Amino acid sequence: MEIMRIAHFIIKHRISVIWTEYIDKTFDGFQEIDMDHGVKWMNKWKTKMHEAKLAAPQAKHSQDQ
């Protein structure tokens, strides 16, 4: 039982480390994800998604012509 708890902790820790490293590499290197950073990141992500959605129909439309 104790081994399972330790294994679970190690796996959880490993995932959070990987996730943090991924975010560091991907999103302007946030060192710690606090609420403020999380909100900024979400807004940036929503903006990127919105821009991508706007760009997609225009690209499709220009191919039709």
C-alpha positions in Angstrom: 0.0 0.0 0.0 2.8 2.4 0.9 4.6 1.6 -2.4 1.4 2.6 -4.3 1.2 5.9 -2.5 4.9 6.6 -3.2 4.5 5.6 -6.8 1.4 7.8 -7.1 3.3 10.8 -5.7 6.3 10.2 -8.0 4.0 10.0 -11.0 2.0 13.1 -10.0 5.2 15.0 -9.3 6.7 13.8 -12.6 3.7 15.0 -14.6 3.7 18.4 -12.9 7.4 18.8 -13.7 6.9 17.8 -17.3 3.9 20.1 -17.6 5.9 23.0 -16.0 8.8 22.4 -18.3 6.4 22.3 -21.3 4.8 25.5 -20.3 8.3 27.1 -19.7 9.3 26.2 -23.3 6.0 27.0 -24.9 4.6 30.1 -23.3 7.2 32.7 -22.8 8.8 30.7 -20.0 6.4 31.2 -17.0 8.4 29.9 -14.1 5.4 29.4 -11.9 1.8 29.2 -12.9 -0.1 31.4 -10.5 -3.6 32.6 -11.1 -2.5 35.8 -12.8 -0.2 34.0 -15.2 -3.0 31.5 -15.8 -5.4 34.2 -16.7 -2.9 35.9 -19.0 -2.1 32.6 -20.6 -5.7 31.8 -21.2 -6.4 35.2 -22.7 -3.3 34.9 -25.0 -4.5 31.4 -26.0 -8.0 32.6 -26.7 -6.6 35.4 -28.8 -4.5 33.0 -30.8 -7.4 30.6 -31.4 -9.6 33.6 -32.4 -7.0 34.8 -34.9 -6.7 31.3 -36.3 -10.4 31.0 -36.8 -10.5 34.4 -38.5 -7.6 33.4 -40.8 -9.0 30.0 -41.7 -12.1 31.1 -43.7 -10.1 33.8 -45.5 -7.6 31.3 -46.6 -10.4 28.9 -47.8 -12.1 31.8 -49.6 -9.0 33.0 -51.4 -8.5 29.4 -52.7 -12.0 29.3 -54.2 -11.4 32.3 -56.4 
